Amino acid sequence: MSIFLSLLLVIGIIFALAWVMRRFNVAHAGSGQMKVVASMVAGTKEKIMVIEVGDEQHLVGITPNHISHLSKLETHLKSKQSPPGSGGGADQFKQKLVQAMAGKMNPAVKQENKHD
């Protein structure tokens, strides 16, 4: 009986650790070729992220069922090197996103930004 209870305890610990990893989005670091530069919540289950692959940065939209490539960034955002809570990277990302979306929806805005 004690062997059976020990086995149940070990299995319970494995499931608890799996739940914690999924809950806190623990992922493998990988080879370092791709990293998230900035992220912003766009809805309850939607995110917008800037990912860096090699020396290029791409804006992607993420939903539970789909990942969409939105744009390749011409000017690169800086990586999240600022201390947590400073909000510097998030503000820069938000500003770039607003500019990119304004240019997509209204090409005249994009032309005005080039003249500035």
C-alpha positions, 0 to 999 in steps of 0.5 A: 500500500505504501508503494502505491501511495508513493507512486501517486504522490510522485505522479501528483508532483509531476502533474503539479509541476507541469501545471505550474510550467504551463501557467507561468509560460515556462519555455525552453530558451532555445539556441538564441537565434530568435527572441521576443523584443516587445509584447503587448496584450491586444485582447483577452487571448490576443497578443502583438509581439515584435520578434527578432530573428537574426538581425531582422525584426518582425511584428506578429499577431498571436491568437489561440488558433493562429499566428499572423505576420503583420510587418517587417520593421524597418527601424529596429526596436531595442531589446528589453534591457531596461529594468522591469517596471520602467516601461521604456520598451513598452512605450516605444513598442506602443508608439511604433505599433501606432505609427505602423497601424496608421500607415497601413490604414491611411497611406497619407499618414505614412507619407507625412511621417517620412517628411518629418 
